[in-house]
């Protein structure tokens, strides 16, 4: 047994090479995911602008699902990686087993929500009946068959926790490719398949997620020997679940706040026009090309930070954080430049009318000003989570999106000029930057510096 418990690469490999090896596969897979998110909306936009608006208005519900799935995964990832760093393999296995149980229970809850409240969700946002019908169909399918996304994310987190991120690139990439291929086939009815419209876009999404889930399960069973999932004799462990959610709940709340913010922004923008709400939906699709690689970088960074925190390797921990911040800021700056110069061509991918272009071009250029600031904040928030201080990440997210962004957008909307509403994004990001800097200084003094002591 001792021979099987060799030092994990997260404790010995040079930090630069380690961060690249851990993050690059996930950054690639995240880019592929961003591509299929955009392709999904590009095809839906060919149906009509109302169809595109409906898919955009579904974003808060989909984001809430991802919040619960990924937030629980963050808690599992942090506890599991730290347990491996401490050589506590029994806790690591129990963490994985309880994490899978939580994913199943979460999927069951959102399946019920998708089947029961979809129409109410859209009726609360708009009285345009065509948008309500499109949206109800889309959300019912995405919610009713959400088991794929929940178990995919959980089993991918188990692979990430042990440093096997290459396999997550394969699972996510496979799911994305299946979605991209099925989108036009199911939406427009090619070959033997009927024309399904918006329902086809939703079905393509969930089928891609289910395929990725099945692959992730196989990879864990065959290629992840540091974790042993045991169904026989399994019992939920309340202490483990509590530790998972000590980190996971703040992460869930932090991501869920985006759903609240988006719902509120949609209400503000629909007061101007449904086109303005569609522009916000297009922005969230396009910004994923910039944010998804940074999230992939974070997913590679979190287990490294957690492992070396558990192993008390202070120098490696600090080098990982610094390198992650530098890389994230560079990615965000590249995204800022791309949107400043290519806003109109990007909007035309979504069959944008002249009216949508007149709203969308200044919107994208104004919002993208916040990108450079966001890179630092995203890495800081993940660092807080990896070190067991997820509440700080939650506070930053609450202040940014609920205390600053939404009120600022509402106040600016009173001017009657929709272009001023977009200024709320860089204003909120500046406040977030100040908070993150202060929290990072506190974490360094209270958590990281003491690692030098025995």
C-alpha positions as CSV (number, residue, x, y, z in Angstrom):
1,X,0.0,0.0,0.0
2,X,2.8,2.4,0.8
3,X,4.2,2.0,-2.7
4,X,0.8,3.1,-4.1
5,X,0.8,6.3,-2.0
6,X,3.7,8.1,-3.7
7,X,3.8,11.9,-3.5
8,X,1.3,13.5,-5.8
9,X,2.7,15.6,-8.6
10,X,1.0,18.7,-7.0
11,X,3.6,18.5,-4.2
12,X,6.8,18.0,-6.3
13,X,6.5,19.2,-9.9
14,X,7.9,22.7,-10.7
15,X,5.0,25.2,-10.2
16,X,5.0,26.7,-13.7
17,X,5.0,23.4,-15.4
18,X,2.4,22.1,-12.9
19,X,0.0,24.9,-13.4
20,X,0.3,24.5,-17.2
21,X,-0.2,20.8,-17.0
22,X,-3.2,21.1,-14.7
23,X,-4.8,24.2,-16.3
24,X,-4.2,23.9,-20.1
25,X,-6.4,20.9,-20.7
26,X,-9.3,22.6,-18.8
27,X,-8.7,25.9,-20.6
28,X,-9.0,24.1,-23.9
29,X,-12.1,22.2,-22.8
30,X,-13.6,25.5,-21.5
31,X,-13.0,27.2,-24.8
32,X,-14.7,24.3,-26.6
33,X,-17.6,24.8,-24.1
34,X,-17.7,28.5,-24.9
35,X,-17.8,27.6,-28.6
36,X,-20.8,25.4,-28.2
37,X,-22.6,28.0,-26.1
38,X,-22.1,30.5,-28.8
39,X,-23.0,28.1,-31.6
40,X,-26.2,27.2,-29.8
41,X,-27.3,30.8,-29.8
42,X,-26.1,31.5,-33.3
43,X,-28.4,28.7,-34.6
44,X,-31.3,29.8,-32.4
45,X,-30.9,33.3,-33.7
46,X,-31.7,32.0,-37.2
47,X,-35.2,31.1,-35.9
48,X,-36.0,34.6,-34.7
49,X,-34.9,37.4,-32.4
50,X,-37.6,36.3,-30.0
51,X,-36.2,32.8,-29.9
52,X,-32.8,34.3,-29.1
53,X,-34.3,36.4,-26.4
54,X,-36.0,33.4,-24.8
55,X,-32.8,31.4,-24.6
56,X,-31.1,34.5,-23.1
57,X,-33.8,34.8,-20.5
58,X,-33.3,31.2,-19.6
59,X,-29.7,32.0,-18.5
60,X,-30.5,32.7,-14.8
61,X,-32.0,29.2,-14.4
62,X,-29.2,27.4,-16.2
63,X,-26.7,29.4,-14.2
64,X,-28.4,28.5,-11.0
65,X,-28.0,24.8,-11.9
66,X,-24.3,25.3,-12.7
67,X,-23.9,27.3,-9.4
68,X,-25.2,24.3,-7.3
69,X,-23.3,21.7,-9.3
70,X,-20.0,23.6,-9.5
71,X,-20.2,25.0,-6.0
72,X,-20.7,21.6,-4.5
73,X,-17.8,20.5,-6.7
74,X,-15.6,23.3,-5.4
75,X,-16.2,22.1,-1.8
76,X,-15.4,18.5,-2.8
77,X,-12.3,19.6,-4.7
78,X,-10.9,21.7,-1.9
79,X,-11.5,19.0,0.9
80,X,-10.4,16.1,-1.3
81,X,-7.2,17.8,-2.5
82,X,-6.3,19.0,1.0
83,X,-7.0,15.4,2.4
84,X,-4.6,14.0,-0.2
85,X,-2.0,16.6,0.7
86,X,-2.3,15.5,4.4
87,X,-2.1,11.8,3.3
88,X,-5.6,11.3,4.8
89,X,-6.9,8.8,2.2
90,X,-10.0,7.7,4.1
91,X,-11.4,11.2,4.2
92,X,-10.6,11.7,0.6
93,X,-12.6,8.6,-0.4
94,X,-15.5,9.6,1.9
95,X,-15.5,13.1,0.4
96,X,-15.8,11.7,-3.1
97,X,-18.6,9.3,-2.2
98,X,-20.7,12.0,-0.4
99,X,-20.0,14.4,-3.3
100,X,-21.6,12.0,-5.8
101,X,-24.7,11.6,-3.5
102,X,-25.1,15.4,-3.2
103,X,-24.9,15.7,-7.0
104,X,-27.7,13.1,-7.4
105,X,-29.9,14.9,-4.9
106,X,-29.3,18.3,-6.5
107,X,-30.2,16.9,-10.0
108,X,-33.5,15.6,-8.6
109,X,-34.4,18.9,-7.2
110,X,-33.7,20.8,-10.4
111,X,-35.5,18.2,-12.5
112,X,-38.6,18.9,-10.5
113,X,-38.1,22.7,-10.9
114,X,-37.6,22.4,-14.7
115,X,-40.8,20.4,-15.1
116,X,-43.0,22.5,-12.8
117,X,-42.0,26.2,-12.9
118,X,-40.7,26.9,-16.3
119,X,-43.8,28.8,-17.6
120,X,-44.1,30.8,-14.4
121,X,-40.3,31.7,-14.6
122,X,-40.8,33.3,-18.1
123,X,-44.1,34.9,-17.5
124,X,-42.5,36.7,-14.6
125,X,-40.1,38.3,-17.0
126,X,-42.1,39.2,-20.1
127,X,-45.6,39.3,-21.4
128,X,-44.5,38.6,-25.0
129,X,-46.3,35.2,-25.5
130,X,-43.9,33.9,-28.2
131,X,-40.9,34.4,-25.9
132,X,-42.8,32.7,-23.1
133,X,-43.6,29.7,-25.3
134,X,-40.0,29.3,-26.6
135,X,-38.5,29.8,-23.2
136,X,-40.9,27.3,-21.4
137,X,-40.0,24.6,-24.0
138,X,-36.2,25.3,-23.7
139,X,-36.1,25.4,-19.9
140,X,-38.4,22.3,-19.4
141,X,-36.0,20.1,-21.4
142,X,-32.8,21.6,-19.9
143,X,-34.1,21.2,-16.4
144,X,-36.0,17.9,-16.8
145,X,-32.8,16.2,-18.1
146,X,-30.3,18.0,-16.0
147,X,-28.8,14.8,-14.4
148,X,-26.1,14.9,-17.0
149,X,-24.7,18.3,-16.0
150,X,-24.7,17.6,-12.3
151,X,-22.9,14.2,-12.5
152,X,-20.6,15.4,-15.2
153,X,-19.3,18.3,-13.1
154,X,-19.0,16.1,-10.0
155,X,-17.0,13.3,-11.6
156,X,-14.8,15.9,-13.4
157,X,-14.0,17.5,-10.1
158,X,-12.9,14.2,-8.7
159,X,-10.5,13.9,-11.6
160,X,-9.3,17.5,-11.1
161,X,-8.7,16.9,-7.4
162,X,-6.1,14.3,-8.1
163,X,-4.4,16.2,-10.9
164,X,-5.9,14.3,-13.8
165,X,-7.2,17.3,-15.8
166,X,-6.4,15.8,-19.2
167,X,-9.4,13.5,-18.8
168,X,-11.7,16.4,-18.0
169,X,-10.6,18.0,-21.3
170,X,-11.7,14.8,-23.1
171,X,-15.1,14.6,-21.3
172,X,-16.0,18.3,-21.7
173,X,-14.7,18.4,-25.3
174,X,-16.7,15.3,-26.3
175,X,-19.9,16.8,-24.8
176,X,-19.3,20.1,-26.6
177,X,-18.6,18.4,-30.0
178,X,-21.8,16.3,-29.7
179,X,-23.8,19.4,-28.8
180,X,-22.3,21.4,-31.8
181,X,-23.0,18.5,-34.2
182,X,-26.6,18.0,-33.0
183,X,-27.6,21.7,-32.8
184,X,-28.3,22.2,-36.5
185,X,-29.5,18.6,-37.0
186,X,-32.2,18.9,-34.3
187,X,-33.0,22.6,-34.7
188,X,-33.5,22.6,-38.5
189,X,-34.4,18.9,-39.0
190,X,-31.6,17.5,-41.2
191,X,-31.8,13.9,-42.5
192,X,-34.2,11.6,-40.6
193,X,-34.6,14.1,-37.7
194,X,-37.7,16.3,-37.5
195,X,-37.4,20.1,-37.2
196,X,-37.6,20.8,-33.5
197,X,-36.6,24.5,-33.3
198,X,-35.8,25.7,-29.8
199,X,-36.6,22.3,-28.4
200,X,-33.8,20.9,-30.6
201,X,-31.3,23.3,-29.1
202,X,-32.2,22.2,-25.6
203,X,-32.1,18.5,-26.5
204,X,-28.7,18.9,-28.1
205,X,-27.4,20.5,-24.9
206,X,-28.6,17.8,-22.5
207,X,-27.5,14.9,-24.8
208,X,-23.9,16.4,-24.9
209,X,-24.0,16.7,-21.1
210,X,-25.1,13.1,-20.6
211,X,-22.4,11.8,-23.0
212,X,-19.8,13.8,-21.0
213,X,-21.1,12.4,-17.7
214,X,-20.8,8.8,-18.9
215,X,-17.2,9.4,-20.0
216,X,-16.3,11.0,-16.7
217,X,-17.7,8.1,-14.8
218,X,-15.6,5.6,-16.9
219,X,-12.4,7.7,-16.5
220,X,-12.9,7.8,-12.7
221,X,-13.4,4.0,-12.5
222,X,-10.4,3.1,-14.7
223,X,-7.9,6.0,-14.4
224,X,-8.2,7.5,-10.9
225,X,-6.7,5.0,-8.4
226,X,-6.3,7.5,-5.6
227,X,-10.1,7.6,-5.2
228,X,-12.1,4.5,-4.5
229,X,-15.9,4.9,-4.7
230,X,-17.7,2.2,-2.8
231,X,-21.5,1.7,-3.1
232,X,-21.5,-1.4,-0.8
233,X,-21.9,-0.3,2.8
234,X,-22.0,3.4,1.9
235,X,-23.7,5.7,4.4
236,X,-24.0,9.5,4.1
237,X,-21.4,11.2,6.4
238,X,-22.9,14.4,8.0
239,X,-19.4,15.6,9.1
240,X,-18.0,15.3,5.6
241,X,-21.1,16.9,4.0
242,X,-20.8,19.8,6.4
243,X,-17.1,20.3,5.5
244,X,-17.9,20.2,1.8
245,X,-20.6,22.8,2.2
246,X,-18.4,25.1,4.4
247,X,-16.6,25.8,1.2
248,X,-19.3,24.9,-1.3
249,X,-22.2,27.0,0.0
250,X,-20.4,30.3,-0.3
251,X,-19.4,29.2,-3.8
252,X,-23.0,28.2,-4.6
253,X,-24.3,31.6,-3.3
254,X,-21.5,33.4,-5.2
255,X,-22.4,31.9,-8.6
256,X,-26.2,32.0,-7.8
257,X,-26.0,35.7,-7.3
258,X,-25.2,36.0,-11.0
259,X,-28.7,34.5,-11.7
260,X,-30.3,37.1,-9.5
261,X,-28.3,39.8,-11.1
262,X,-29.1,38.6,-14.6
263,X,-32.8,38.3,-13.8
264,X,-32.7,41.9,-12.4
265,X,-30.8,43.2,-15.4
266,X,-33.3,41.6,-17.8
267,X,-36.1,43.3,-16.1
268,X,-34.3,46.7,-16.3
269,X,-33.4,46.2,-20.0
270,X,-36.9,44.8,-21.0
271,X,-38.2,48.2,-20.0
272,X,-36.3,49.6,-22.9
273,X,-36.9,46.7,-25.4
274,X,-36.6,43.0,-25.8
275,X,-33.6,43.7,-28.1
276,X,-31.7,45.2,-25.2
277,X,-32.3,41.9,-23.2
278,X,-31.1,39.9,-26.2
279,X,-27.9,42.0,-26.3
280,X,-27.2,41.1,-22.7
281,X,-27.7,37.4,-23.6
282,X,-25.3,37.7,-26.5
283,X,-22.8,39.4,-24.2
284,X,-22.8,36.5,-21.8
285,X,-22.3,34.1,-24.7
286,X,-19.4,36.1,-26.1
287,X,-17.7,36.9,-22.8
288,X,-17.5,33.1,-22.1
289,X,-14.6,33.0,-24.7
290,X,-12.7,35.3,-22.3
291,X,-13.9,34.1,-18.9
292,X,-14.0,30.3,-19.6
293,X,-10.2,30.0,-20.1
294,X,-9.7,31.9,-16.8
295,X,-12.2,29.6,-15.1
296,X,-10.2,26.7,-16.6
297,X,-7.0,28.2,-15.1
298,X,-8.8,28.5,-11.8
299,X,-9.9,24.9,-11.9
300,X,-6.3,23.9,-12.3
301,X,-5.1,26.2,-9.6
302,X,-7.5,25.3,-6.8
303,X,-6.3,21.7,-6.2
304,X,-2.7,22.9,-6.4
305,X,-3.3,25.6,-3.7
306,X,-5.4,23.2,-1.6
307,X,-2.8,20.4,-1.8
308,X,0.1,22.6,-0.9
309,X,-1.8,24.2,1.9
310,X,-2.5,20.8,3.4
311,X,1.2,19.8,2.8
312,X,2.3,23.3,4.3
313,X,4.4,24.1,1.2
314,X,4.1,27.9,1.5
315,X,6.5,28.8,-1.3
316,X,4.8,26.7,-3.9
317,X,1.4,28.0,-2.8
318,X,2.5,31.7,-3.3
319,X,4.1,31.0,-6.6
320,X,1.0,29.3,-7.9
321,X,-1.2,32.3,-6.9
322,X,1.1,34.9,-8.5
323,X,1.4,33.0,-11.7
324,X,-2.3,32.4,-11.9
325,X,-3.0,36.1,-11.4
326,X,-0.5,37.2,-14.1
327,X,-1.9,34.6,-16.6
328,X,-5.6,35.6,-15.9
329,X,-4.9,39.3,-16.4
330,X,-3.1,38.7,-19.7
331,X,-6.1,36.6,-21.0
332,X,-8.5,39.3,-19.9
333,X,-6.5,42.1,-21.6
334,X,-6.5,40.1,-24.9
335,X,-10.3,39.7,-24.6
336,X,-10.7,43.5,-24.0
337,X,-8.7,44.3,-27.2
338,X,-10.6,41.7,-29.3
339,X,-14.1,43.1,-28.3
340,X,-13.0,46.7,-28.7
341,X,-12.1,46.1,-32.4
342,X,-14.6,43.3,-33.3
343,X,-17.8,44.2,-31.5
344,X,-19.9,44.6,-34.7
345,X,-18.7,41.4,-36.5
346,X,-19.3,39.4,-33.4
347,X,-22.9,40.7,-33.1
348,X,-23.5,39.9,-36.8
349,X,-22.9,36.2,-36.0
350,X,-26.2,36.3,-34.1
351,X,-28.1,37.7,-37.1
352,X,-28.2,41.1,-35.5
353,X,-30.5,43.8,-36.9
354,X,-29.5,47.4,-37.2
355,X,-31.4,48.1,-34.0
356,X,-29.5,45.4,-32.2
357,X,-26.2,46.7,-33.5
358,X,-27.0,50.2,-32.4
359,X,-27.5,48.9,-28.8
360,X,-25.0,46.1,-28.8
361,X,-21.8,47.6,-30.2
362,X,-21.5,50.3,-27.4
363,X,-22.7,47.8,-24.9
364,X,-19.9,45.3,-25.6
365,X,-17.2,48.0,-25.7
366,X,-18.3,49.5,-22.4
367,X,-18.7,46.2,-20.5
368,X,-15.4,44.9,-21.7
369,X,-13.6,47.7,-19.9
370,X,-14.1,45.7,-16.8
371,X,-12.2,42.6,-18.1
372,X,-8.7,43.5,-16.9
373,X,-10.0,44.1,-13.4
374,X,-12.0,40.9,-13.4
375,X,-8.9,38.7,-14.0
376,X,-7.4,39.6,-10.7
377,X,-10.7,39.2,-8.9
378,X,-11.5,35.8,-10.3
379,X,-8.2,34.3,-9.2
380,X,-8.5,35.9,-5.7
381,X,-11.9,34.5,-5.2
382,X,-10.8,31.0,-6.1
383,X,-7.8,31.4,-3.8
384,X,-10.1,32.2,-0.9
385,X,-12.1,29.1,-1.7
386,X,-9.1,26.8,-2.0
387,X,-7.9,28.0,1.4
388,X,-11.2,27.3,3.1
389,X,-12.4,31.0,3.2
390,X,-15.2,30.8,0.7
391,X,-17.2,33.4,2.7
392,X,-14.8,36.1,1.4
393,X,-15.5,35.1,-2.2
394,X,-19.2,35.2,-1.5
395,X,-19.0,38.7,0.0
396,X,-17.1,40.0,-3.0
397,X,-19.8,38.6,-5.3
398,X,-22.7,39.9,-3.3
399,X,-21.2,43.4,-3.1
400,X,-20.2,43.4,-6.8
401,X,-23.5,42.2,-8.3
402,X,-26.2,43.1,-5.8
403,X,-24.9,46.0,-3.8
404,X,-23.2,47.9,-6.7
405,X,-24.1,46.5,-10.1
406,X,-27.9,46.2,-10.0
407,X,-28.6,49.5,-8.1
408,X,-26.1,51.3,-10.4
409,X,-27.8,49.9,-13.5
410,X,-31.3,50.9,-12.2
411,X,-30.1,54.4,-11.3
412,X,-28.5,54.8,-14.7
413,X,-31.6,53.5,-16.4
414,X,-33.6,56.4,-15.0
415,X,-31.8,58.6,-17.5
416,X,-33.8,56.9,-20.2
417,X,-30.5,56.1,-22.1
418,X,-29.8,52.4,-22.4
419,X,-26.2,53.0,-23.2
420,X,-25.5,54.4,-19.7
421,X,-26.9,51.2,-18.1
422,X,-23.8,49.2,-19.3
423,X,-21.5,51.5,-17.2
424,X,-22.7,49.6,-14.1
425,X,-20.4,46.7,-15.1
426,X,-17.0,48.5,-14.9
427,X,-18.2,50.4,-11.8
428,X,-19.0,47.2,-10.0
429,X,-15.7,45.5,-11.1
430,X,-13.7,48.4,-9.7
431,X,-15.3,48.0,-6.3
432,X,-14.7,44.3,-6.5
433,X,-11.0,44.8,-7.2
434,X,-10.6,46.9,-4.0
435,X,-12.4,44.3,-1.9
436,X,-10.3,41.4,-3.3
437,X,-7.0,43.2,-2.7
438,X,-8.0,43.8,0.9
439,X,-9.1,40.2,1.5
440,X,-6.0,38.8,-0.2
441,X,-3.8,40.8,2.2
442,X,-5.7,39.5,5.1
443,X,-5.5,35.9,3.9
444,X,-1.8,36.3,3.4
445,X,-1.2,37.4,6.9
446,X,-3.6,35.1,8.7
447,X,-3.4,31.9,6.6
448,X,-0.4,31.8,4.3
449,X,2.4,33.3,6.5
450,X,1.8,30.9,9.5
451,X,2.6,28.0,7.2
452,X,6.3,28.7,7.9
453,X,5.7,27.6,11.5
454,X,5.8,24.0,12.6
